[in-house]
Amino acid sequence: MNDNYNYHVGFEPSAFKHGVGRDDIDHALSNPIVIHYYEGYVMVIGPSRSGDLLEVAVNVSGRVFHAMKARPKYLRRR
């Protein structure tokens, strides 16, 4: 993720299922702490505007399809 990601990221309706707003998703993607790579998507862990850690999933098409408060399994170091 970089400063220009906004030009490439779209949003699926499911991205807002857990009540996380676009501004908080944008903030988390702009300030990644950890990025987990999976087949077909990446899970970005980053802070919301208030500092709560979020997990944000972006598919290979550059579309956010999931966002919620980060669960412990994504916060553990491997």
ZADO-1210 file (C-alpha; in nm, 4 decimals, padded with zeros to 6 digits):
<atoms>
<atom x="00.0000" y="00.0000" z="00.0000" code="MET" pos="1"/>
<atom x="00.1254" y="00.3496" z="-00.0709" code="ASN" pos="2"/>
<atom x="00.0051" y="00.7083" z="-00.0862" code="ASP" pos="3"/>
<atom x="-00.1513" y="00.6477" z="-00.4273" code="ASN" pos="4"/>
<atom x="-00.3608" y="00.3457" z="-00.3286" code="TYR" pos="5"/>
<atom x="-00.6834" y="00.5537" z="-00.3316" code="ASN" pos="6"/>
<atom x="-00.6639" y="00.5671" z="-00.7088" code="TYR" pos="7"/>
<atom x="-00.6685" y="00.1887" z="-00.7312" code="HIS" pos="8"/>
<atom x="-00.8878" y="00.0672" z="-00.4444" code="VAL" pos="9"/>
<atom x="-01.2582" y="00.0060" z="-00.4896" code="GLY" pos="10"/>
<atom x="-01.5122" y="-00.1145" z="-00.2374" code="PHE" pos="11"/>
<atom x="-01.7477" y="-00.4103" z="-00.2357" code="GLU" pos="12"/>
<atom x="-02.0693" y="-00.3621" z="-00.0324" code="PRO" pos="13"/>
<atom x="-01.9459" y="-00.6320" z="00.2078" code="SER" pos="14"/>
<atom x="-01.6600" y="-00.4016" z="00.3137" code="ALA" pos="15"/>
<atom x="-01.9082" y="-00.2063" z="00.5278" code="PHE" pos="16"/>
<atom x="-02.0843" y="-00.5078" z="00.6830" code="LYS" pos="17"/>
<atom x="-01.9188" y="-00.4582" z="01.0238" code="HIS" pos="18"/>
<atom x="-01.9850" y="-00.0847" z="01.0454" code="GLY" pos="19"/>
<atom x="-01.6379" y="00.0411" z="00.9556" code="VAL" pos="20"/>
<atom x="-01.6554" y="00.3578" z="00.7460" code="GLY" pos="21"/>
<atom x="-01.4625" y="00.4427" z="00.4327" code="ARG" pos="22"/>
<atom x="-01.2513" y="00.7098" z="00.6060" code="ASP" pos="23"/>
<atom x="-01.1333" y="00.4583" z="00.8658" code="ASP" pos="24"/>
<atom x="-01.0636" y="00.1971" z="00.5967" code="ILE" pos="25"/>
<atom x="-00.8650" y="00.4543" z="00.3983" code="ASP" pos="26"/>
<atom x="-00.6679" y="00.5467" z="00.7110" code="HIS" pos="27"/>
<atom x="-00.5830" y="00.1828" z="00.7869" code="ALA" pos="28"/>
<atom x="-00.4686" y="00.1226" z="00.4294" code="LEU" pos="29"/>
<atom x="-00.2579" y="00.4397" z="00.4322" code="SER" pos="30"/>
<atom x="-00.0871" y="00.3384" z="00.7579" code="ASN" pos="31"/>
<atom x="-00.0289" y="-00.0383" z="00.7459" code="PRO" pos="32"/>
<atom x="00.1357" y="-00.2015" z="01.0437" code="ILE" pos="33"/>
<atom x="00.1305" y="-00.5585" z="00.9127" code="VAL" pos="34"/>
<atom x="00.0309" y="-00.7078" z="00.5788" code="ILE" pos="35"/>
<atom x="-00.0581" y="-01.0774" z="00.5579" code="HIS" pos="36"/>
<atom x="-00.0427" y="-01.2247" z="00.2080" code="TYR" pos="37"/>
<atom x="-00.2875" y="-01.4963" z="00.1070" code="TYR" pos="38"/>
<atom x="-00.3847" y="-01.6516" z="-00.2219" code="GLU" pos="39"/>
<atom x="-00.6166" y="-01.4034" z="-00.3913" code="GLY" pos="40"/>
<atom x="-00.6071" y="-01.1277" z="-00.1305" code="TYR" pos="41"/>
<atom x="-00.4068" y="-00.9393" z="00.1293" code="VAL" pos="42"/>
<atom x="-00.5125" y="-00.8639" z="00.4864" code="MET" pos="43"/>
<atom x="-00.3857" y="-00.5245" z="00.5987" code="VAL" pos="44"/>
<atom x="-00.3700" y="-00.4437" z="00.9691" code="ILE" pos="45"/>
<atom x="-00.3694" y="-00.0716" z="01.0343" code="GLY" pos="46"/>
<atom x="-00.5214" y="00.1918" z="01.2619" code="PRO" pos="47"/>
<atom x="-00.8550" y="00.3619" z="01.2185" code="SER" pos="48"/>
<atom x="-00.8624" y="00.7403" z="01.2606" code="ARG" pos="49"/>
<atom x="-00.9206" y="00.6883" z="01.6342" code="SER" pos="50"/>
<atom x="-00.6295" y="00.4433" z="01.6632" code="GLY" pos="51"/>
<atom x="-00.8270" y="00.1183" z="01.6883" code="ASP" pos="52"/>
<atom x="-00.6570" y="-00.1543" z="01.4862" code="LEU" pos="53"/>
<atom x="-00.8548" y="-00.2742" z="01.1863" code="LEU" pos="54"/>
<atom x="-00.8213" y="-00.5705" z="00.9544" code="GLU" pos="55"/>
<atom x="-00.8915" y="-00.4766" z="00.5946" code="VAL" pos="56"/>
<atom x="-00.8975" y="-00.7357" z="00.3158" code="ALA" pos="57"/>
<atom x="-00.8218" y="-00.6304" z="-00.0422" code="VAL" pos="58"/>
<atom x="-00.8616" y="-00.8755" z="-00.3310" code="ASN" pos="59"/>
<atom x="-00.6350" y="-00.9089" z="-00.6340" code="VAL" pos="60"/>
<atom x="-00.8635" y="-00.6714" z="-00.8259" code="SER" pos="61"/>
<atom x="-00.7815" y="-00.3985" z="-00.5727" code="GLY" pos="62"/>
<atom x="-01.1245" y="-00.4016" z="-00.4103" code="ARG" pos="63"/>
<atom x="-01.1812" y="-00.3920" z="-00.0351" code="VAL" pos="64"/>
<atom x="-01.4238" y="-00.6690" z="00.0549" code="PHE" pos="65"/>
<atom x="-01.3827" y="-00.6912" z="00.4339" code="HIS" pos="66"/>
<atom x="-01.3129" y="-00.4496" z="00.7200" code="ALA" pos="67"/>
<atom x="-01.3582" y="-00.4862" z="01.0938" code="MET" pos="68"/>
<atom x="-01.1817" y="-00.4435" z="01.4270" code="LYS" pos="69"/>
<atom x="-00.8674" y="-00.6560" z="01.4116" code="ALA" pos="70"/>
<atom x="-00.9026" y="-01.0010" z="01.5624" code="ARG" pos="71"/>
<atom x="-00.6244" y="-01.1485" z="01.7791" code="PRO" pos="72"/>
<atom x="-00.5243" y="-01.4046" z="01.5150" code="LYS" pos="73"/>
<atom x="-00.4030" y="-01.1210" z="01.2903" code="TYR" pos="74"/>
<atom x="-00.2210" y="-00.9430" z="01.5715" code="LEU" pos="75"/>
<atom x="00.0019" y="-01.2354" z="01.6738" code="ARG" pos="76"/>
<atom x="00.3566" y="-01.2443" z="01.5423" code="ARG" pos="77"/>
<atom x="00.4405" y="-01.5550" z="01.3423" code="ARG" pos="78"/>
</atoms>
